[in-house]
């Protein structure tokens, strides 16, 4: 068993997971052949700037183009322009960026090459409402989706049918060959779901989008409903001839990152158990299941023996139950898990987003253990009330248990590690 302090141990696993998702490794392995014509780079996502810098470091030739990333996530590049915009709620800068990306590829010829660098966060960073809808409509849609509790795959079906750039439309706008290099933050790694697939089409339909709207009770503007009921909302199909010369590659994913974390744990004398890299569902419910397994291992050495660390990834969701709360799905997981392991010494956990930002605050996630609830109550806080108010950030900030990394330059979604000593 490792003698490392539990939090240092958990952080080492997170660092290993993020390191394995370094886009440089995947980009090197999937560099396309040089074209006769121009090589133009486009991209979107919270790690898009770092992907652009990595591509520049290994590409032997001239590059041009632009990518859009979240405010504060940019980095220095030589030839590729970096644009910053708002995430998770779109803004006017993203609207301009989406328009410029489309203009950049639409004038290219068949001998040109487009390298698309796509990762999580691209949906919000590329607002492009269809005729009859406004940026304000897209902002309202995004806020509704984020509060609905719908899984990311369902959110993106709606988004791509209320957009002029998502659902493969950006790639369909050019005569050039498109090679998409994708860092997946989607359970199951469907490339068409990452950033709502601006360069990769899928088979979803506007009728499916309407069913999701109905299922989750989304109060869309009438113009949005009218659009979804019109053939204008139909996205290009994967078998459309326009995509014949295109290709895409997943260059980093949650599965690879969890394997790296498992190897790090094993090297420190702790048995790793990977539960899944594609867990979805309500964060607090997923936390209850994880906590129950941890208690079983702690008390009965089943279904596996301690010392061990449980690892999982995917993307959980949070249904907003109150206004004014702060925090994201990983903080919500950590707070719900803390309630479920209260008093169980020997259980320590870290839940964090691999991009370094959990929700809209400045932390990646939070630490929790069997003493978290006691510390919160000693600080005069009601843990259950904070959870009911979706206010995990305030809870962990008050006791100094936020996990803060800053932007990591990649995004393979949730990372959870639960150490049972």
Secondary structure by P-SEA (a helix, b strand, c coil): cccccaaaaaaaaaaaaaaaacaaaaaaaccccccccbbbbbbcccaaaaaaaaaaacccbbbbbbbbbccccbbbbccbbbbbbbcccccaaaaaaaaaaaaaaccccccbbbbbbbcccccccbbbbcccccaaaaaaaaaaaaaccccaaaaaaaaaaaccccccccccccccbbbbbbbccccccccccccccccccccccaaaaaaaaaaacccccaaaaaaaaccccccccccccccccbbbbbcccaaaaaaaaaaaaaaacbbbbbccccccccaaaaaaaaaaaaaaaacccccccccbbbbbbcbbbbccccccccccaaaaaaaaaaaaacccccccbbbbbcccccccccccccccccaaaaaaaaacccaaaaaaaccaaaaaaaaccccccccccccccbbbbbbcc
